[in-house]
Amino acid sequence: MAEPVIEIRGLSKTYESGFKALENVDLDIKRGEIFALLGPNGAGKTTLINILCGIVNPTGGSARAGGFDVIREFRAAREKIGLVPQELTVEPFTKVWSTVAFSRGLFGKPKNNAHIERVLKDLSLWDKRKNATRELSGGMKRRVMIAKALSHEPEILFLDEPTAGVDVELRRSMWNVVRGLREHGVTIVLTTHYLEEAEQMADRIGVIQNGEIRLVDETAALMTQLGEKRLAVVLAEPLERVPDALADYDLRLAEEGRRLVYTYNAATGTTGVKQLFHDLDAAGVAFVDVDTEQSSLEEIFVNLVGADR
């Protein structure tokens, strides 16, 4: 099991207004993983990142990044971290190469043109290195911000809504970039509203709600443990209603009575599918095909936090 690169214990933050943004958060993030932090607006995602990056001070608890306390050893901890905020904040008239190289200098790192070149090439920015950032598209500006965050060779990269406002094609391209960074040993922590993004990219997912971590699990395990499965039975003849003999099952009719949809949780170990087929036959319900689908992460997320909204 990989060692944690981020260790959070009892972290809390209450603002002067009395608003509790975080409450007793415990969380370990493993070295070399992609960790997605999910939660609705106001759940505490950005506050948590800002504390880890030394932008906001906690009111309780502790946090370590790369082995350093983020408050007592701020400079050492911050050198381990690259931050890409949600807002596009690039200098409009500065050339791409210059703005990335300047960011490296801010961390007191010696000049390293080979590293800057490698970062720009990895992010498909090499051909744009002599362009002013104002000449770039929104997606390319987002890449410049990632390049700036990587300029000082951090071990940890925080991406706050990294694909906000980016079209689908560029979003998928960005996913490839993030996976490539992980392959180079960078730990990625991302927040996102695109649940597909977390489902496709993350090794583990944490769900935060009302400043508290509701759960943390591996993505695949989360899908298995909390995800419903649906068995769609394609009927030989349409039905007007579910037969009374099948009332004990969680069934609904779809597509004007042509499909009978059975919902179950595969994690229970007993799906009831075999008995369903037997009871369909006993009820005289003929079918010509079946298919299954699993609930998406979005459905799981709504089920987890929907009641608290």
N, C-alpha and C positions, 0 to 999 in steps of 0.2 A: 504493500500500500504506500502510495506517495506521501511524503511528508507535507504538512500544511505550510503554505507560503504566506497565508493570511490567517491570523488567529484572533478571534473576537470573543470577549468574555464580558457578559453582563452590561453590554453597551447601551447607554440611555442618552436621550437628548430631549430636554424640555426647554422651549424657547421662552423669552421673557413674557410673552403673551399668555403663557400657561399651556400652550399647545404641546402635547407629547408626540414628538416625531418618531422617537425610537424608545422602546421599553424592554430592557433586560435581554438584549440580543446576544445569543451565543452562536457562533458560526466558524467553521474551519473551511478554508478553500485550499485544495491540494495543488501542489506544484505541477505545472504542465497541463492543467485541465482547462476546458472551456466551461465556465459556470455562468448560468443565466439567472438573473434575479427578476422575478415577475411580481407585479402588483399593480393595482389601480393607481391613478393619480392621487398623491397625498399619502401613499402607503408608507413612505420612508426610504424609498430606494435612493434618491439623490442625496438625502441627508447622510445615509450610510456611506456612500461613496465620498462625499465631501469631508466626512470625519477621517476616513482612511487616507485621504489626500492632504490632510492638514488644513483644509479650508474652513472647517467648522470644528469647534471644540465640544467634546461630549460633556454631559453633566454627571455621568457615572460610567463605571466600567473601564475596560482597557481594550486596546487593539494593537496588534503587531503586524508589520508588513516586511517581508524579507528578513525577519529576525530582529527588527528594530521597533521600539515603541513609537507609535505615530505622533505622540505628544512630546515625550521627554527626549526622544531622539529624532526629532522632526526631519532634519536635513538628511540624515542617513537613510531614513525610511523613504523620504520623498525621492531620493535618487534611484530607488528601486522601482518607482512607479511612473508610468506614462498615463496621462489622462486625456481622453477625447470627449469634451462636453457636447451636449446636444446642440447648442447654438453654434452656427458657423461663424467663427471669429478668426478670420485671416486678414493680413495686411493687404489691402487691394492693389497697391502699386509696387509691392515687393515681388521680385522674381522667386519662383518656386525654390530653386537651389538655395538662395540667400535666406529665405525665411526658415527653411529646415536647418541649415547650418547655424543660424543665429540661435535657434532653440537649443541646440546642443551646447553652445557657448554659455547659455544661461545657467546650465548645471555645472559649469566649471570644467567641462570635459575638454581635453585637448583636441585640436583640429584633426579630423579623420575623414578625408575626402572619399576614401574607399568605402567607409561605412555609409556615408550619405548617398553615394552612388548605388550601393546595394539596396538600401531602403527604397530609393526612388524607382529602381528597376523592379523590385518585388511588388510595388504598388502601381506599376504601369504608369509611372509619372516621368520616366526618363526623357521621353520626347517633349515633355512640357517644362523641363527644368529651366529654360530661359524665358518662359512666359510669365507675365505678371499674373498674380492670382485672380485679379478681376476679369481676366480673359477666359477663365475656366468655367466649366459647367458646375452645377451644384454637387454632382457626384464626384467630380475631380477635386473640388474644394474639400469635400469630406476626406478624400484620400490624402490631401496635403495635411490636414489636421492629424491624421493617423501618423503620417511621416514625421511631423513635428514631435508627436508624443513618443516616437521610437528613436528619435535622433540621439538620445543620450543612453541608448541600449538598456532599457529597463527590463526587469524580470517580470513585472506585472503590468498589464495594460487594461485600464478601465475604459469601456465604451458605453457611453450613456446615450441610448437610442441611436446606434450607429447608422441605421439606414432610414432615419426619419426624412421624409420628403424625397426619397430616392426611388426611381421607377423599378419595376420588377426585375428587369434585365440587369441593371446596375446592382440591385440588392443581391442577386445571386452571385454576381461577380465579387461583391464585398465578402460574401460568405467564404468564397475560395481564398480571399486574402487572409481572413481571420484563421481559417484552417491552416494556411501556410505558416502563419506566425506561431501557432501552437506547435507545429512540426519543428520550428526553430527553438523551441523550449520556452516560449513566452506563455505565461499564465494569463488567460483572458477572462475578464469579468464583464459581462454585458447586461444592461437593462434593455428591455424591449417591450413594445406593445404588440409587435408582430409575433403572435404565439407560434406561428409556423416557423419563425426564425429560431426560437428556442428549441422547438421539437426537432428541427433538422440539424442544428449545430451543437447544442450543449451536451456535455458529458453528464452534468448534473444540473438540477434545477432547484432553486429555492423560491418559495412563495412567501411574500411579505404582505401583511394586511394590518392596518392600524398600528404600524410601528413594531409589530411582532412577527417573528419568523413562524409561519404556520407549519411548514414542512420543508425538508430537504431530502432529495432522493435522486438516484440515477434516473436519467430520462426514461430509459427502457423500463425500469422497475416501476416508475410512476405510472407509465402508460398501462402496465400490466395490472398493478394493484388497484388503481382507481378507475381505470378505463372500462367502460361498458363495451360489450360486443353486441352486435346486432346480426341476427340471422334473418335474411329476407327470403321467404318462400314464394316462388313464382307459381301462381295457381293456374290450374288447367282451365277453370271457369271462375269468373269473378264472383265475389261474395258481397252481399249487401251489409252483413254484420258478422262479427265473430260468433261462431256457434257456441251455445251455452255449455256444451261439453268441454270446451277449451277455456272456460272462464278463469280457471286457476292459473293460467299462464299470463305473463305480461305481453299481450299481443295487441297490435293495432293494424288496421287495414290501410294500405297506401295505394296510390295510382289507381284510383276509382275501383278499389276492391280487387285489383289484379295481383297484389302482393300482400302477404301476411308477414309482418315484421315482429320478430321475437327478440326481446332485449334481456341480456343476462350478464353476469359478471364472471369472467373466466377465472378470476383469482379464488373463487370459492371452492374450486375443485370439482364441483358437480354442476354441469351446465344445464342438465335437463333436456338436452337436444334429442337424445335417443328416445326418451319417453314421449317427447313432443311428436316425433315422427310416428310413433306407435298410436298416439291418440288422434293424430290427423287422419290416419288410415281408418281407425275405429269410427271416427265421425263422418267418414265418407268424403273427406276433403282431398281431392287429387291435386298433385302439383307436378310441374315439369322441370323445375330447376331450383337451386338454392345458391345464395352467395352470402358472404359474411363481410362485415366491416367493423373497425374498432373506433371508439370515440376519439376525437381529436384532443389535443392538449387544451384547446380553447374550451371545449365542453367540460373537461376536468377542472379547469381553472374557475369557470363560472360556478360549478357545483361546490367548489371549495370555499369561495369567498362571496358568492352571490347573496347568501343569507345575511352577511354582515354589512352589506352596502347600504 
